[in-house]
Amino acid sequence: MNIPTVHLNGTSRESLVQQRLTLIDALRDVEKAIGQAWPHGRDYYPQGPDALSAAQQVWHERANIVSDLRDEIIEESQGIFDQEVAP
């Protein structure tokens, strides 16, 4: 993972972490929206018996992408927070 270096001439540690916390909150909102848009059988049954499970698999993959991204940003944020300020 390529984490920014906290140093005197760069963006402050607090700003770098806050930017990522804002992104983490936004990704949680996306996760909530994915849950609200999750496929329901009433919208797929005319397409056949396998349509709902196929749609749910796609949405599950989408949810995993967002979750994995959120986890990466959390890890990056922690790495920034843990740094000493470099000269």
Summary of the structure (lengths in Angstrom):
residues: 87
radius of gyration: 19.1
end to end distance: 22.0
largest distance: 64.6
contacts: 201
relative contact order: 0.23
helix: 70%
strand: 2%
